[in-house]
Amino acid sequence: MPANEGIFFCLCDMEQIKFILRENETFIPLIQLLKAVHVVYSGSEAQEVVAAGYVTRNGQTELRKRAKIAAGETIVFQNYEIKVLSA
């Protein structure tokens, strides 16, 4: 038996999404961001994935559904990497 048989490696690339805050806005709530970039189908799905610990903010698990996401932050969910930028 080869040494790597039965081992699955996923070398999937992250899909990078850039989200630009509107002028005069300093943040967007996390669940609104997930909906705005279409990585979830609904607000309730956004709340579920955040509460389940599937979303990271700057490399740390984010459990607050209404966390204020500001320019310069990076959100990761599944194979999506969302970079938030200022206008």
N, CA, C and O atoms as a CHARMM CRD file, in Angstrom:
* protein
*
  348
    1    1 MET  N      0.84800  -1.17900   0.00000 PROA 1      0.00000
    2    1 MET  CA     0.00000   0.00000   0.00000 PROA 1      0.00000
    3    1 MET  C      0.89300   1.24100   0.00000 PROA 1      0.00000
    4    1 MET  O      1.77100   1.37100   0.85300 PROA 1      0.00000
    5    2 PRO  N      0.67200   2.15900  -0.95900 PROA 2      0.00000
    6    2 PRO  CA     1.44800   3.39900  -0.96300 PROA 2      0.00000
    7    2 PRO  C      1.19500   4.20200   0.30200 PROA 2      0.00000
    8    2 PRO  O      0.12400   4.11700   0.90300 PROA 2      0.00000
    9    3 ALA  N      2.18400   4.97600   0.69300 PROA 3      0.00000
   10    3 ALA  CA     2.10600   5.73400   1.94400 PROA 3      0.00000
   11    3 ALA  C      0.97700   6.75000   1.95700 PROA 3      0.00000
   12    3 ALA  O      0.44300   7.05500   3.02300 PROA 3      0.00000
   13    4 ASN  N      0.59800   7.28200   0.79900 PROA 4      0.00000
   14    4 ASN  CA    -0.42400   8.32000   0.80100 PROA 4      0.00000
   15    4 ASN  C     -1.81100   7.81300   0.44400 PROA 4      0.00000
   16    4 ASN  O     -2.73000   8.61900   0.29800 PROA 4      0.00000
   17    5 GLU  N     -1.99300   6.51800   0.30000 PROA 5      0.00000
   18    5 GLU  CA    -3.30900   5.99600  -0.04700 PROA 5      0.00000
   19    5 GLU  C     -4.28200   6.21900   1.11500 PROA 5      0.00000
   20    5 GLU  O     -3.93900   5.99700   2.27600 PROA 5      0.00000
   21    6 GLY  N     -5.46900   6.65000   0.79100 PROA 6      0.00000
   22    6 GLY  CA    -6.47400   6.90700   1.81500 PROA 6      0.00000
   23    6 GLY  C     -6.39700   8.30400   2.41200 PROA 6      0.00000
   24    6 GLY  O     -7.21800   8.65800   3.25900 PROA 6      0.00000
   25    7 ILE  N     -5.43800   9.09100   1.99000 PROA 7      0.00000
   26    7 ILE  CA    -5.31200  10.45300   2.50200 PROA 7      0.00000
   27    7 ILE  C     -5.77100  11.40600   1.40200 PROA 7      0.00000
   28    7 ILE  O     -5.31700  11.31900   0.26100 PROA 7      0.00000
   29    8 PHE  N     -6.65600  12.29600   1.75100 PROA 8      0.00000
   30    8 PHE  CA    -7.19100  13.25400   0.78800 PROA 8      0.00000
   31    8 PHE  C     -6.66500  14.63500   1.11300 PROA 8      0.00000
   32    8 PHE  O     -6.82000  15.11300   2.23600 PROA 8      0.00000
   33    9 PHE  N     -6.05600  15.26900   0.15800 PROA 9      0.00000
   34    9 PHE  CA    -5.56400  16.62500   0.33200 PROA 9      0.00000
   35    9 PHE  C     -6.38300  17.55200  -0.54800 PROA 9      0.00000
   36    9 PHE  O     -6.56100  17.28500  -1.73600 PROA 9      0.00000
   37   10 CYS  N     -6.87100  18.61400   0.01100 PROA 10     0.00000
   38   10 CYS  CA    -7.59200  19.60900  -0.76800 PROA 10     0.00000
   39   10 CYS  C     -6.68500  20.81900  -0.95400 PROA 10     0.00000
   40   10 CYS  O     -6.35700  21.52200   0.00200 PROA 10     0.00000
   41   11 LEU  N     -6.29800  21.04000  -2.16700 PROA 11     0.00000
   42   11 LEU  CA    -5.45800  22.18400  -2.47000 PROA 11     0.00000
   43   11 LEU  C     -6.31800  23.27800  -3.10900 PROA 11     0.00000
   44   11 LEU  O     -5.89300  23.97400  -4.03100 PROA 11     0.00000
   45   12 CYS  N     -7.52600  23.40400  -2.59200 PROA 12     0.00000
   46   12 CYS  CA    -8.48400  24.37300  -3.13000 PROA 12     0.00000
   47   12 CYS  C     -8.02000  25.78900  -2.82500 PROA 12     0.00000
   48   12 CYS  O     -7.56100  26.09500  -1.72500 PROA 12     0.00000
   49   13 ASP  N     -8.15300  26.62100  -3.81300 PROA 13     0.00000
   50   13 ASP  CA    -7.84100  28.03100  -3.62000 PROA 13     0.00000
   51   13 ASP  C     -9.03100  28.72700  -2.99600 PROA 13     0.00000
   52   13 ASP  O    -10.18200  28.39700  -3.28400 PROA 13     0.00000
   53   14 MET  N     -8.75000  29.68000  -2.14800 PROA 14     0.00000
   54   14 MET  CA    -9.80300  30.51100  -1.57100 PROA 14     0.00000
   55   14 MET  C    -10.29700  31.46800  -2.64100 PROA 14     0.00000
   56   14 MET  O     -9.50900  32.03000  -3.40100 PROA 14     0.00000
   57   15 GLU  N    -11.59700  31.64500  -2.69300 PROA 15     0.00000
   58   15 GLU  CA   -12.14400  32.66800  -3.57400 PROA 15     0.00000
   59   15 GLU  C    -12.07600  33.98500  -2.82500 PROA 15     0.00000
   60   15 GLU  O    -12.64500  34.12400  -1.74300 PROA 15     0.00000
   61   16 GLN  N    -11.38200  34.94500  -3.40100 PROA 16     0.00000
   62   16 GLN  CA   -11.21700  36.23300  -2.73800 PROA 16     0.00000
   63   16 GLN  C    -12.29500  37.19900  -3.19300 PROA 16     0.00000
   64   16 GLN  O    -12.54600  37.36300  -4.38600 PROA 16     0.00000
   65   17 ILE  N    -12.92500  37.83400  -2.21700 PROA 17     0.00000
   66   17 ILE  CA   -13.97800  38.80500  -2.47100 PROA 17     0.00000
   67   17 ILE  C    -13.56400  40.11200  -1.81700 PROA 17     0.00000
   68   17 ILE  O    -13.15000  40.13200  -0.65800 PROA 17     0.00000
   69   18 LYS  N    -13.67800  41.19900  -2.56100 PROA 18     0.00000
   70   18 LYS  CA   -13.40200  42.52100  -1.99300 PROA 18     0.00000
   71   18 LYS  C    -14.73400  43.22200  -1.77300 PROA 18     0.00000
   72   18 LYS  O    -15.54700  43.34300  -2.69000 PROA 18     0.00000
   73   19 PHE  N    -14.94500  43.68200  -0.54500 PROA 19     0.00000
   74   19 PHE  CA   -16.16300  44.42100  -0.20700 PROA 19     0.00000
   75   19 PHE  C    -15.75700  45.83100   0.16400 PROA 19     0.00000
   76   19 PHE  O    -14.93200  46.03300   1.05500 PROA 19     0.00000
   77   20 ILE  N    -16.33800  46.80800  -0.52000 PROA 20     0.00000
   78   20 ILE  CA   -16.01000  48.20700  -0.25400 PROA 20     0.00000
   79   20 ILE  C    -17.13800  48.84700   0.53900 PROA 20     0.00000
   80   20 ILE  O    -18.28900  48.87400   0.10300 PROA 20     0.00000
   81   21 LEU  N    -16.78500  49.36200   1.71300 PROA 21     0.00000
   82   21 LEU  CA   -17.77300  50.06600   2.53500 PROA 21     0.00000
   83   21 LEU  C    -18.25200  51.30900   1.80400 PROA 21     0.00000
   84   21 LEU  O    -17.49700  51.91800   1.04600 PROA 21     0.00000
   85   22 ARG  N    -19.49200  51.68200   2.02700 PROA 22     0.00000
   86   22 ARG  CA   -20.01700  52.91000   1.43800 PROA 22     0.00000
   87   22 ARG  C    -19.32000  54.10300   2.05000 PROA 22     0.00000
   88   22 ARG  O    -18.79700  54.04400   3.16300 PROA 22     0.00000
   89   23 GLU  N    -19.32400  55.19400   1.29200 PROA 23     0.00000
   90   23 GLU  CA   -18.75600  56.42600   1.81300 PROA 23     0.00000
   91   23 GLU  C    -19.51000  56.81000   3.08400 PROA 23     0.00000
   92   23 GLU  O    -20.72800  56.64600   3.15200 PROA 23     0.00000
   93   24 ASN  N    -18.82200  57.30300   4.05700 PROA 24     0.00000
   94   24 ASN  CA   -19.37100  57.70100   5.36900 PROA 24     0.00000
   95   24 ASN  C    -19.70800  56.51900   6.28000 PROA 24     0.00000
   96   24 ASN  O    -20.17300  56.74200   7.39800 PROA 24     0.00000
   97   25 GLU  N    -19.49700  55.28300   5.85500 PROA 25     0.00000
   98   25 GLU  CA   -19.69000  54.12400   6.72400 PROA 25     0.00000
   99   25 GLU  C    -18.33500  53.68600   7.24800 PROA 25     0.00000
  100   25 GLU  O    -17.34500  53.67100   6.51500 PROA 25     0.00000
  101   26 THR  N    -18.30300  53.32700   8.53200 PROA 26     0.00000
  102   26 THR  CA   -17.04000  52.87400   9.12300 PROA 26     0.00000
  103   26 THR  C    -17.03400  51.37100   9.38800 PROA 26     0.00000
  104   26 THR  O    -15.98400  50.79300   9.66600 PROA 26     0.00000
  105   27 PHE  N    -18.21400  50.73100   9.30100 PROA 27     0.00000
  106   27 PHE  CA   -18.29900  49.28700   9.54600 PROA 27     0.00000
  107   27 PHE  C    -19.55200  48.71900   8.90100 PROA 27     0.00000
  108   27 PHE  O    -20.43200  49.45100   8.44900 PROA 27     0.00000
  109   28 ILE  N    -19.60800  47.38000   8.87200 PROA 28     0.00000
  110   28 ILE  CA   -20.80000  46.65400   8.47000 PROA 28     0.00000
  111   28 ILE  C    -20.95000  45.49600   9.44100 PROA 28     0.00000
  112   28 ILE  O    -19.96100  44.83100   9.74800 PROA 28     0.00000
  113   29 PRO  N    -22.16800  45.22900   9.94000 PROA 29     0.00000
  114   29 PRO  CA   -22.36200  44.07400  10.81700 PROA 29     0.00000
  115   29 PRO  C    -22.03000  42.77100  10.06800 PROA 29     0.00000
  116   29 PRO  O    -22.31200  42.64100   8.87700 PROA 29     0.00000
  117   30 LEU  N    -21.44100  41.83500  10.77000 PROA 30     0.00000
  118   30 LEU  CA   -20.96700  40.59400  10.16100 PROA 30     0.00000
  119   30 LEU  C    -22.04500  39.87600   9.36000 PROA 30     0.00000
  120   30 LEU  O    -21.80200  39.50100   8.21300 PROA 30     0.00000
  121   31 ILE  N    -23.23100  39.67600   9.93200 PROA 31     0.00000
  122   31 ILE  CA   -24.24800  38.92200   9.19000 PROA 31     0.00000
  123   31 ILE  C    -24.69600  39.66700   7.93300 PROA 31     0.00000
  124   31 ILE  O    -25.04900  39.03800   6.93600 PROA 31     0.00000
  125   32 GLN  N    -24.68400  40.99800   7.97100 PROA 32     0.00000
  126   32 GLN  CA   -25.02600  41.77100   6.76900 PROA 32     0.00000
  127   32 GLN  C    -23.95500  41.62100   5.70200 PROA 32     0.00000
  128   32 GLN  O    -24.26000  41.56200   4.51100 PROA 32     0.00000
  129   33 LEU  N    -22.69700  41.56000   6.13200 PROA 33     0.00000
  130   33 LEU  CA   -21.59500  41.37400   5.18500 PROA 33     0.00000
  131   33 LEU  C    -21.72900  40.03200   4.46800 PROA 33     0.00000
  132   33 LEU  O    -21.59800  39.96400   3.24600 PROA 33     0.00000
  133   34 LEU  N    -21.98600  38.97500   5.21700 PROA 34     0.00000
  134   34 LEU  CA   -22.11400  37.64800   4.60800 PROA 34     0.00000
  135   34 LEU  C    -23.23900  37.61600   3.58200 PROA 34     0.00000
  136   34 LEU  O    -23.10900  36.98300   2.53400 PROA 34     0.00000
  137   35 LYS  N    -24.34000  38.29500   3.88100 PROA 35     0.00000
  138   35 LYS  CA   -25.45500  38.37600   2.92900 PROA 35     0.00000
  139   35 LYS  C    -25.08400  39.24500   1.73200 PROA 35     0.00000
  140   35 LYS  O    -25.39300  38.89100   0.59400 PROA 35     0.00000
  141   36 ALA  N    -24.43100  40.36600   1.97100 PROA 36     0.00000
  142   36 ALA  CA   -24.11300  41.32300   0.90600 PROA 36     0.00000
  143   36 ALA  C    -23.19800  40.73000  -0.16700 PROA 36     0.00000
  144   36 ALA  O    -23.30800  41.07900  -1.34200 PROA 36     0.00000
  145   37 VAL  N    -22.30100  39.83900   0.23700 PROA 37     0.00000
  146   37 VAL  CA   -21.36900  39.24500  -0.73600 PROA 37     0.00000
  147   37 VAL  C    -21.86800  37.88600  -1.24200 PROA 37     0.00000
  148   37 VAL  O    -21.16400  37.19100  -1.97400 PROA 37     0.00000
  149   38 HSD  N    -23.08100  37.52000  -0.84600 PROA 38     0.00000
  150   38 HSD  CA   -23.76800  36.32600  -1.34900 PROA 38     0.00000
  151   38 HSD  C    -23.04700  35.00700  -1.04600 PROA 38     0.00000
  152   38 HSD  O    -23.00100  34.11200  -1.88900 PROA 38     0.00000
  153   39 VAL  N    -22.48700  34.89400   0.16000 PROA 39     0.00000
  154   39 VAL  CA   -21.90100  33.61100   0.55900 PROA 39     0.00000
  155   39 VAL  C    -22.89000  32.80400   1.39500 PROA 39     0.00000
  156   39 VAL  O    -22.63800  31.63900   1.70400 PROA 39     0.00000
  157   40 VAL  N    -24.00900  33.41800   1.75900 PROA 40     0.00000
  158   40 VAL  CA   -25.13000  32.74100   2.41500 PROA 40     0.00000
  159   40 VAL  C    -26.39700  33.17500   1.69300 PROA 40     0.00000
  160   40 VAL  O    -26.40900  34.18800   0.99400 PROA 40     0.00000
  161   41 TYR  N    -27.47300  32.39500   1.86600 PROA 41     0.00000
  162   41 TYR  CA   -28.72300  32.69500   1.17500 PROA 41     0.00000
  163   41 TYR  C    -29.63000  33.64200   1.94900 PROA 41     0.00000
  164   41 TYR  O    -30.44300  34.34900   1.35500 PROA 41     0.00000
  165   42 SER  N    -29.49400  33.65900   3.27400 PROA 42     0.00000
  166   42 SER  CA   -30.42300  34.45900   4.07100 PROA 42     0.00000
  167   42 SER  C    -29.76000  34.93300   5.35500 PROA 42     0.00000
  168   42 SER  O    -28.67800  34.48000   5.72800 PROA 42     0.00000
  169   43 GLY  N    -30.44100  35.85800   6.01700 PROA 43     0.00000
  170   43 GLY  CA   -29.94900  36.34600   7.29900 PROA 43     0.00000
  171   43 GLY  C    -29.93200  35.25100   8.34700 PROA 43     0.00000
  172   43 GLY  O    -29.03200  35.20000   9.18500 PROA 43     0.00000
  173   44 SER  N    -30.93100  34.36800   8.30100 PROA 44     0.00000
  174   44 SER  CA   -30.95700  33.29000   9.29200 PROA 44     0.00000
  175   44 SER  C    -29.81000  32.30900   9.06900 PROA 44     0.00000
  176   44 SER  O    -29.25000  31.78300  10.03100 PROA 44     0.00000
  177   45 GLU  N    -29.45900  32.05900   7.81600 PROA 45     0.00000
  178   45 GLU  CA   -28.31400  31.19100   7.54600 PROA 45     0.00000
  179   45 GLU  C    -27.02900  31.86500   8.02100 PROA 45     0.00000
  180   45 GLU  O    -26.14900  31.20400   8.57200 PROA 45     0.00000
  181   46 ALA  N    -26.91700  33.17800   7.80900 PROA 46     0.00000
  182   46 ALA  CA   -25.73900  33.91800   8.27400 PROA 46     0.00000
  183   46 ALA  C    -25.60700  33.79400   9.78500 PROA 46     0.00000
  184   46 ALA  O    -24.51500  33.55000  10.29800 PROA 46     0.00000
  185   47 GLN  N    -26.71900  33.95900  10.49900 PROA 47     0.00000
  186   47 GLN  CA   -26.69300  33.84100  11.96100 PROA 47     0.00000
  187   47 GLN  C    -26.27000  32.44500  12.39600 PROA 47     0.00000
  188   47 GLN  O    -25.51000  32.29400  13.35300 PROA 47     0.00000
  189   48 GLU  N    -26.75800  31.42600  11.70000 PROA 48     0.00000
  190   48 GLU  CA   -26.42500  30.03600  12.05600 PROA 48     0.00000
  191   48 GLU  C    -24.94700  29.73500  11.87100 PROA 48     0.00000
  192   48 GLU  O    -24.32900  29.11500  12.73600 PROA 48     0.00000
  193   49 VAL  N    -24.36600  30.17000  10.74200 PROA 49     0.00000
  194   49 VAL  CA   -22.96000  29.83400  10.50200 PROA 49     0.00000
  195   49 VAL  C    -22.03300  30.57400  11.45200 PROA 49     0.00000
  196   49 VAL  O    -20.98600  30.05500  11.83900 PROA 49     0.00000
  197   50 VAL  N    -22.42200  31.79600  11.82900 PROA 50     0.00000
  198   50 VAL  CA   -21.61200  32.54100  12.79800 PROA 50     0.00000
  199   50 VAL  C    -21.70600  31.87100  14.16600 PROA 50     0.00000
  200   50 VAL  O    -20.68400  31.63700  14.81200 PROA 50     0.00000
  201   51 ALA  N    -22.92700  31.56000  14.61300 PROA 51     0.00000
  202   51 ALA  CA   -23.13000  30.93400  15.92100 PROA 51     0.00000
  203   51 ALA  C    -22.45000  29.56600  16.01800 PROA 51     0.00000
  204   51 ALA  O    -22.02100  29.15400  17.09600 PROA 51     0.00000
  205   52 ALA  N    -22.35500  28.87100  14.89000 PROA 52     0.00000
  206   52 ALA  CA   -21.73100  27.54000  14.88100 PROA 52     0.00000
  207   52 ALA  C    -20.20100  27.61700  14.86700 PROA 52     0.00000
  208   52 ALA  O    -19.53200  26.59200  14.99800 PROA 52     0.00000
  209   53 GLY  N    -19.64300  28.82400  14.70800 PROA 53     0.00000
  210   53 GLY  CA   -18.18900  28.97500  14.73600 PROA 53     0.00000
  211   53 GLY  C    -17.50900  28.73400  13.40600 PROA 53     0.00000
  212   53 GLY  O    -16.31700  28.42800  13.36900 PROA 53     0.00000
  213   54 TYR  N    -18.25400  28.86800  12.29300 PROA 54     0.00000
  214   54 TYR  CA   -17.69600  28.61600  10.96800 PROA 54     0.00000
  215   54 TYR  C    -17.05000  29.83600  10.32600 PROA 54     0.00000
  216   54 TYR  O    -16.52800  29.74400   9.21400 PROA 54     0.00000
  217   55 VAL  N    -17.07800  30.98100  11.01200 PROA 55     0.00000
  218   55 VAL  CA   -16.57200  32.22100  10.43800 PROA 55     0.00000
  219   55 VAL  C    -15.38000  32.70800  11.25800 PROA 55     0.00000
  220   55 VAL  O    -15.42200  32.71400  12.48900 PROA 55     0.00000
  221   56 THR  N    -14.31900  33.11500  10.56600 PROA 56     0.00000
  222   56 THR  CA   -13.18500  33.70000  11.27400 PROA 56     0.00000
  223   56 THR  C    -13.02600  35.15600  10.85500 PROA 56     0.00000
  224   56 THR  O    -13.33400  35.55100   9.73100 PROA 56     0.00000
  225   57 ARG  N    -12.53500  35.92300  11.80300 PROA 57     0.00000
  226   57 ARG  CA   -12.27600  37.35000  11.60400 PROA 57     0.00000
  227   57 ARG  C    -10.81100  37.57800  11.93100 PROA 57     0.00000
  228   57 ARG  O    -10.39000  37.40600  13.07500 PROA 57     0.00000
  229   58 ASN  N    -10.04500  37.95800  10.94100 PROA 58     0.00000
  230   58 ASN  CA    -8.60200  38.17800  11.12100 PROA 58     0.00000
  231   58 ASN  C     -7.92100  36.97200  11.77800 PROA 58     0.00000
  232   58 ASN  O     -7.04000  37.12700  12.62400 PROA 58     0.00000
  233   59 GLY  N     -8.34500  35.76700  11.37300 PROA 59     0.00000
  234   59 GLY  CA    -7.72600  34.54100  11.85800 PROA 59     0.00000
  235   59 GLY  C     -8.28300  33.97900  13.15100 PROA 59     0.00000
  236   59 GLY  O     -7.83300  32.92800  13.60700 PROA 59     0.00000
  237   60 GLN  N     -9.26100  34.65900  13.75700 PROA 60     0.00000
  238   60 GLN  CA    -9.85100  34.20200  15.02300 PROA 60     0.00000
  239   60 GLN  C    -11.33800  33.92300  14.81200 PROA 60     0.00000
  240   60 GLN  O    -12.01600  34.66300  14.09900 PROA 60     0.00000
  241   61 THR  N    -11.83700  32.86900  15.42400 PROA 61     0.00000
  242   61 THR  CA   -13.26100  32.56000  15.31500 PROA 61     0.00000
  243   61 THR  C    -14.08600  33.71400  15.86200 PROA 61     0.00000
  244   61 THR  O    -13.83000  34.21700  16.95500 PROA 61     0.00000
  245   62 GLU  N    -15.07900  34.12300  15.08400 PROA 62     0.00000
  246   62 GLU  CA   -15.96000  35.22400  15.48700 PROA 62     0.00000
  247   62 GLU  C    -17.35900  34.66400  15.71700 PROA 62     0.00000
  248   62 GLU  O    -17.98600  34.14200  14.79500 PROA 62     0.00000
  249   63 LEU  N    -17.84200  34.77600  16.94900 PROA 63     0.00000
  250   63 LEU  CA   -19.15400  34.24100  17.31500 PROA 63     0.00000
  251   63 LEU  C    -20.22300  35.32200  17.47200 PROA 63     0.00000
  252   63 LEU  O    -21.39300  35.01400  17.69800 PROA 63     0.00000
  253   64 ARG  N    -19.82000  36.58200  17.35400 PROA 64     0.00000
  254   64 ARG  CA   -20.78600  37.68200  17.50300 PROA 64     0.00000
  255   64 ARG  C    -21.42000  37.98800  16.14500 PROA 64     0.00000
  256   64 ARG  O    -20.74000  38.40800  15.20900 PROA 64     0.00000
  257   65 LYS  N    -22.71500  37.77300  16.05500 PROA 65     0.00000
  258   65 LYS  CA   -23.42600  37.94400  14.78500 PROA 65     0.00000
  259   65 LYS  C    -23.39400  39.38100  14.29400 PROA 65     0.00000
  260   65 LYS  O    -23.34600  39.62500  13.08900 PROA 65     0.00000
  261   66 ARG  N    -23.41900  40.31000  15.19600 PROA 66     0.00000
  262   66 ARG  CA   -23.46700  41.72000  14.81600 PROA 66     0.00000
  263   66 ARG  C    -22.11800  42.42200  15.03000 PROA 66     0.00000
  264   66 ARG  O    -22.05900  43.63800  15.21100 PROA 66     0.00000
  265   67 ALA  N    -21.04000  41.63300  15.00500 PROA 67     0.00000
  266   67 ALA  CA   -19.70400  42.20900  15.13800 PROA 67     0.00000
  267   67 ALA  C    -19.51500  43.27400  14.06900 PROA 67     0.00000
  268   67 ALA  O    -19.90500  43.08000  12.91700 PROA 67     0.00000
  269   68 LYS  N    -18.92200  44.39000  14.44500 PROA 68     0.00000
  270   68 LYS  CA   -18.70900  45.50800  13.52500 PROA 68     0.00000
  271   68 LYS  C    -17.42700  45.26300  12.73000 PROA 68     0.00000
  272   68 LYS  O    -16.32300  45.35100  13.26800 PROA 68     0.00000
  273   69 ILE  N    -17.58700  44.96100  11.46700 PROA 69     0.00000
  274   69 ILE  CA   -16.45100  44.66400  10.60500 PROA 69     0.00000
  275   69 ILE  C    -16.03100  45.95600   9.89400 PROA 69     0.00000
  276   69 ILE  O    -16.82100  46.56400   9.17200 PROA 69     0.00000
  277   70 ALA  N    -14.78900  46.35900  10.10700 PROA 70     0.00000
  278   70 ALA  CA   -14.27600  47.62200   9.58500 PROA 70     0.00000
  279   70 ALA  C    -13.30600  47.38300   8.42800 PROA 70     0.00000
  280   70 ALA  O    -12.87700  46.25700   8.17600 PROA 70     0.00000
  281   71 ALA  N    -12.97500  48.46300   7.73900 PROA 71     0.00000
  282   71 ALA  CA   -12.00100  48.39500   6.64700 PROA 71     0.00000
  283   71 ALA  C    -10.68300  47.83000   7.16000 PROA 71     0.00000
  284   71 ALA  O    -10.25100  48.14900   8.26700 PROA 71     0.00000
  285   72 GLY  N    -10.05300  46.99900   6.35500 PROA 72     0.00000
  286   72 GLY  CA    -8.78300  46.39200   6.71800 PROA 72     0.00000
  287   72 GLY  C     -8.91900  45.00700   7.32400 PROA 72     0.00000
  288   72 GLY  O     -7.92100  44.31600   7.52800 PROA 72     0.00000
  289   73 GLU  N    -10.15200  44.59300   7.61500 PROA 73     0.00000
  290   73 GLU  CA   -10.36000  43.28000   8.22700 PROA 73     0.00000
  291   73 GLU  C    -10.60700  42.22200   7.15800 PROA 73     0.00000
  292   73 GLU  O    -11.04200  42.52400   6.04600 PROA 73     0.00000
  293   74 THR  N    -10.31900  40.97100   7.52400 PROA 74     0.00000
  294   74 THR  CA   -10.51200  39.84200   6.62900 PROA 74     0.00000
  295   74 THR  C    -11.41900  38.82500   7.30600 PROA 74     0.00000
  296   74 THR  O    -11.18400  38.41400   8.44300 PROA 74     0.00000
  297   75 ILE  N    -12.45600  38.43000   6.58400 PROA 75     0.00000
  298   75 ILE  CA   -13.41400  37.43100   7.06500 PROA 75     0.00000
  299   75 ILE  C    -13.26000  36.19200   6.20100 PROA 75     0.00000
  300   75 ILE  O    -13.17900  36.29200   4.97600 PROA 75     0.00000
  301   76 VAL  N    -13.21900  35.01300   6.83900 PROA 76     0.00000
  302   76 VAL  CA   -13.13400  33.76100   6.10100 PROA 76     0.00000
  303   76 VAL  C    -14.31400  32.89300   6.48600 PROA 76     0.00000
  304   76 VAL  O    -14.60000  32.68100   7.66500 PROA 76     0.00000
  305   77 PHE  N    -15.00000  32.39100   5.44700 PROA 77     0.00000
  306   77 PHE  CA   -16.10500  31.45300   5.62800 PROA 77     0.00000
  307   77 PHE  C    -16.02600  30.45400   4.49200 PROA 77     0.00000
  308   77 PHE  O    -16.02300  30.83500   3.32200 PROA 77     0.00000
  309   78 GLN  N    -15.96200  29.16300   4.83800 PROA 78     0.00000
  310   78 GLN  CA   -15.78300  28.08700   3.87100 PROA 78     0.00000
  311   78 GLN  C    -14.58200  28.40800   2.99700 PROA 78     0.00000
  312   78 GLN  O    -13.48500  28.60900   3.51700 PROA 78     0.00000
  313   79 ASN  N    -14.76300  28.46000   1.67100 PROA 79     0.00000
  314   79 ASN  CA   -13.62700  28.75900   0.80900 PROA 79     0.00000
  315   79 ASN  C    -13.65300  30.20400   0.31000 PROA 79     0.00000
  316   79 ASN  O    -13.10100  30.50900  -0.74700 PROA 79     0.00000
  317   80 TYR  N    -14.29500  31.09200   1.07400 PROA 80     0.00000
  318   80 TYR  CA   -14.36900  32.50000   0.71800 PROA 80     0.00000
  319   80 TYR  C    -13.51400  33.33200   1.67700 PROA 80     0.00000
  320   80 TYR  O    -13.59600  33.17400   2.89500 PROA 80     0.00000
  321   81 GLU  N    -12.71200  34.19900   1.12200 PROA 81     0.00000
  322   81 GLU  CA   -11.93100  35.15100   1.89900 PROA 81     0.00000
  323   81 GLU  C    -12.42400  36.54300   1.51700 PROA 81     0.00000
  324   81 GLU  O    -12.25700  36.97700   0.37800 PROA 81     0.00000
  325   82 ILE  N    -13.02800  37.23300   2.47000 PROA 82     0.00000
  326   82 ILE  CA   -13.64300  38.53200   2.20700 PROA 82     0.00000
  327   82 ILE  C    -12.75600  39.62000   2.81000 PROA 82     0.00000
  328   82 ILE  O    -12.53200  39.65700   4.01900 PROA 82     0.00000
  329   83 LYS  N    -12.26100  40.49700   1.95000 PROA 83     0.00000
  330   83 LYS  CA   -11.44200  41.62700   2.41300 PROA 83     0.00000
  331   83 LYS  C    -12.32000  42.87300   2.39500 PROA 83     0.00000
  332   83 LYS  O    -12.91400  43.21200   1.37200 PROA 83     0.00000
  333   84 VAL  N    -12.39400  43.54800   3.53700 PROA 84     0.00000
  334   84 VAL  CA   -13.21700  44.73900   3.64200 PROA 84     0.00000
  335   84 VAL  C    -12.32800  45.97000   3.44500 PROA 84     0.00000
  336   84 VAL  O    -11.29900  46.13200   4.10100 PROA 84     0.00000
  337   85 LEU  N    -12.75900  46.82600   2.52200 PROA 85     0.00000
  338   85 LEU  CA   -11.99000  48.00600   2.15400 PROA 85     0.00000
  339   85 LEU  C    -12.81400  49.26500   2.39500 PROA 85     0.00000
  340   85 LEU  O    -14.04400  49.21500   2.43000 PROA 85     0.00000
  341   86 SER  N    -12.13500  50.38100   2.55800 PROA 86     0.00000
  342   86 SER  CA   -12.84800  51.65600   2.70000 PROA 86     0.00000
  343   86 SER  C    -13.08100  52.24300   1.31400 PROA 86     0.00000
  344   86 SER  O    -12.39500  51.90300   0.35000 PROA 86     0.00000
  345   87 ALA  N    -14.06700  53.13300   1.24000 PROA 87     0.00000
  346   87 ALA  CA   -14.43300  53.76200  -0.04600 PROA 87     0.00000
  347   87 ALA  C    -13.33000  54.67600  -0.53000 PROA 87     0.00000
  348   87 ALA  O    -13.45700  55.28900  -1.59000 PROA 87     0.00000
